[in-house]
Amino acid sequence: MNTPLTVDVIVLEGLTLGRRVRLARIAKGLRQLDVASLTRLQPSDVCNVELDRPVYRWKLARILEVLELERKP
């Protein structure tokens, strides 16, 4: 009998930080609005991070913390 395989971690190389943030957000079932609420930031800040636009480091740090991500390339 075949049992379903569950994948807990996927390693994807060559992704920008913004793409990693977006994928982590979606994997957690969160909307940009949810992340903004959890970080007390504006939804536009979350959007800017996902689009690899410049944001203040402290804003990026809050988003990464909520999504349990590191800034490693």
C-alpha positions in Angstrom: 0.0 0.0 0.0 1.4 3.4 -1.0 1.3 6.1 1.7 1.2 9.8 0.8 4.5 11.6 1.1 4.6 14.8 3.0 7.2 17.4 2.3 8.1 19.8 5.1 11.0 21.6 3.5 11.7 22.5 -0.1 15.0 24.0 -1.1 14.8 26.5 -3.9 17.9 28.1 -5.2 18.2 31.3 -7.1 15.2 33.0 -5.6 15.3 36.7 -4.6 14.5 37.6 -1.0 11.2 39.0 -2.2 10.2 35.8 -3.9 11.2 33.8 -0.8 9.0 36.1 1.4 6.0 35.7 -1.0 6.4 31.9 -1.0 6.7 31.7 2.7 3.7 33.9 3.2 1.6 31.8 0.9 2.8 28.5 2.4 1.6 29.8 5.8 -1.8 30.7 4.3 -1.4 34.4 5.0 -2.4 37.4 2.9 -0.3 40.5 2.6 -2.8 42.2 4.8 -2.4 39.5 7.4 1.4 39.9 7.5 1.0 43.7 7.6 -1.3 43.3 10.6 1.0 40.9 12.4 4.0 43.3 11.9 2.1 46.5 12.4 3.2 47.7 9.0 1.4 48.8 6.0 0.3 46.3 3.3 2.4 48.4 0.8 5.5 47.6 2.9 4.8 43.8 2.5 4.2 44.3 -1.2 7.4 46.3 -1.6 9.4 43.6 0.0 7.9 40.9 -2.2 8.7 43.0 -5.3 12.3 43.5 -4.1 11.8 47.2 -3.7 13.7 49.2 -1.1 12.3 49.3 2.5 13.8 50.2 5.8 15.8 47.4 7.4 13.7 47.3 10.5 10.5 46.8 8.4 12.2 44.0 6.5 13.3 42.4 9.8 9.8 42.4 11.2 8.4 40.7 8.1 11.2 38.1 8.1 10.6 37.4 11.8 6.9 36.8 11.3 7.5 34.5 8.4 10.4 32.7 10.2 12.9 33.5 7.4 16.5 34.6 7.4 18.0 37.2 5.1 20.6 34.7 3.8 20.8 34.8 0.0 
